């Protein structure tokens, strides 16, 4: 009996051109993920540094101007 599960199949071999394209794509993806993380961290810092008194709606969701 043979095991034909995808886990045991050897990796597909790529041509040099295909491997280069794959490497380029992975590098672009890694750069995009780093940029996204950097942007998210900056947003989190700006929210943390923001003045809590300047929020138009308080955390409890009730405005003081309601009659």
C-alpha positions as CSV (number, residue, x, y, z in Angstrom):
1,X,0.0,0.0,0.0
2,X,1.4,3.4,-0.9
3,X,0.8,6.7,0.8
4,X,-0.4,9.3,-1.8
5,X,-1.2,12.1,0.6
6,X,0.0,15.6,-0.5
7,X,2.3,15.8,2.5
8,X,4.6,13.1,1.2
9,X,4.8,14.3,-2.4
10,X,8.2,15.9,-3.3
11,X,8.4,19.6,-4.1
12,X,7.8,20.6,-7.7
13,X,10.9,21.7,-9.4
14,X,10.8,25.0,-11.1
15,X,12.8,26.3,-14.0
16,X,15.3,29.1,-13.3
17,X,13.0,31.7,-14.8
18,X,10.0,30.4,-12.7
19,X,12.1,30.3,-9.5
20,X,13.3,33.9,-10.1
21,X,9.7,35.0,-10.7
22,X,8.6,33.2,-7.5
23,X,11.4,34.8,-5.5
24,X,10.5,38.3,-6.9
25,X,6.9,37.8,-6.0
26,X,7.8,36.7,-2.5
27,X,10.1,39.6,-2.0
28,X,7.3,42.1,-3.1
29,X,4.9,40.4,-0.8
30,X,7.3,40.6,2.1
31,X,7.9,44.3,1.5
32,X,4.2,45.0,1.3
33,X,3.6,43.1,4.6
34,X,6.4,45.1,6.3
35,X,4.9,48.4,5.0
36,X,1.5,47.4,6.2
37,X,2.8,46.5,9.6
38,X,4.7,49.8,9.8
39,X,1.5,51.7,8.8
40,X,-0.6,49.9,11.4
41,X,1.9,50.6,14.2
42,X,2.0,54.2,13.3
43,X,-1.8,54.4,13.4
44,X,-1.9,52.7,16.8
45,X,0.7,55.2,18.1
46,X,-1.3,58.1,16.8
47,X,-4.5,56.8,18.4
48,X,-2.6,56.3,21.7
49,X,-1.2,59.8,21.6
50,X,-4.5,61.4,20.6
51,X,-6.1,63.6,23.3
52,X,-9.0,61.5,24.8
53,X,-11.0,64.7,25.5
54,X,-11.3,65.5,21.8
55,X,-13.4,62.5,21.0
56,X,-16.8,63.5,19.7
57,X,-18.5,60.5,21.2
58,X,-17.5,59.3,24.7
59,X,-16.6,55.6,25.2
60,X,-20.0,54.9,26.8
61,X,-21.7,56.1,23.6
62,X,-23.9,58.7,25.3
63,X,-23.5,62.3,24.3
64,X,-23.7,65.0,27.0
65,X,-25.7,67.3,24.6
66,X,-28.7,65.0,24.5
67,X,-31.8,66.4,26.4
